[in-house]
Amino acid sequence: MTEASLHRIDIARRVADAHATLPGFAGAFVTGSSAEGIADECSDIDMSIFFYAFPGEEALMQAKDTLDPNPPKWILGSFVEEEVCLSIHLEGIETQYGVGTVA
């Protein structure tokens, strides 16, 4: 496992921890080059976060703000449809995470 992968996994834990306090949190996992252990200094972070019941836009954005107070680089999907993906920057690393329900 590369040092860059380990660093990105540590950042992903921070993202998971920021969401773990929300009601209905089910779990989180990392995918992509970080999970494979082959990330380098140019790699982003890809991850998913799941809830038993979707916490809603306000709660999710508050959790995001504890990590990065800036607006997301992009948002895909829909808070209303309970499937959304956000891109933020943590320590200069693009961190992309999808949020949905286990259903």
C-alpha atoms as one frame of an Amber mdcrd trajectory, in Angstrom:
protein
   0.000   0.000   0.000   1.408   3.383  -1.008   1.832   6.268   1.437  -0.554
   8.293  -0.722  -3.201   5.559  -0.322  -2.775   5.496   3.450  -3.066   9.288
   3.625  -6.210   9.271   1.508  -7.768   6.532   3.610  -7.124   8.666   6.717
  -8.939  11.568   5.041 -11.803   9.245   4.066 -12.114   8.218   7.734 -12.581
  11.901   8.612 -15.373  12.149   6.031 -17.032   9.001   7.402 -16.668  10.240
  10.991 -18.305  13.587  10.099 -21.344  11.677   8.809 -21.383   8.906  11.426
 -22.998  11.245  13.950 -26.062  11.737  11.739 -29.144   9.642  12.529 -29.443
   6.480  10.492 -25.761   6.182   9.579 -25.119   2.667   8.244 -21.519   2.780
   7.036 -18.969   4.035   4.543 -16.367   2.577   2.247 -13.519   3.728   0.019
 -13.164   2.671  -3.613 -10.743   3.380  -6.435  -6.976   3.674  -6.294  -6.896
   4.420  -2.556  -8.782   1.216  -1.745  -6.572  -0.724  -4.141  -3.473   0.681
  -2.428  -2.063   2.210  -5.614  -2.926   5.905  -5.145  -0.284   8.487  -5.925
  -0.015  12.218  -5.174  -2.378  13.034  -8.085  -5.106  10.610  -6.991  -8.469
  11.732  -5.695 -10.552   9.998  -3.038 -13.654   8.047  -4.026 -16.063   6.838
  -1.373 -19.674   6.061  -0.548 -21.675   6.747   2.595 -24.914   4.912   3.386
 -27.798   5.585   5.745 -30.795   3.510   6.844 -32.878   6.681   6.459 -31.674
   9.593   4.342 -30.738  12.481   6.685 -31.677  15.274   4.260 -29.855  18.123
   2.569 -29.454  20.371   5.610 -27.852  17.678   7.785 -25.581  16.478   4.992
 -24.413  19.984   4.155 -23.724  20.687   7.830 -21.580  17.537   7.980 -19.778
  18.655   4.798 -19.183  22.108   6.295 -17.337  20.575   9.265 -14.868  19.201
   6.726 -14.755  21.994   4.136 -16.626  25.287   4.623 -16.367  26.103   0.898
 -19.135  25.246  -1.546 -18.728  21.805  -3.149 -16.807  21.716  -6.427 -19.842
  19.914  -7.839 -22.988  18.092  -6.742 -24.566  15.334  -8.817 -27.892  13.670
  -8.203 -30.656  14.945  -5.995 -31.169  15.435  -2.286 -34.905  15.051  -2.937
 -34.384  11.680  -4.633 -32.038  10.676  -1.778 -29.039   9.947  -3.997 -26.351
  12.579  -4.210 -22.622  12.788  -4.862 -20.435  15.691  -3.752 -16.896  16.774
  -4.511 -14.950  18.746  -1.902 -11.274  19.472  -1.287  -9.508  18.259   1.837
  -5.822  18.979   2.258  -5.730  19.872  -1.427  -7.120  16.467  -2.452 -10.362
  16.178  -4.382 -12.677  14.051  -2.278 -15.724  12.655  -4.026 -18.389  10.893
  -2.024 -21.787   9.522  -2.807 -24.563   9.454  -0.239 -27.617   7.225  -0.343
 -29.674   4.726   1.589 -28.976   1.038   1.996 -32.285   0.370   0.217
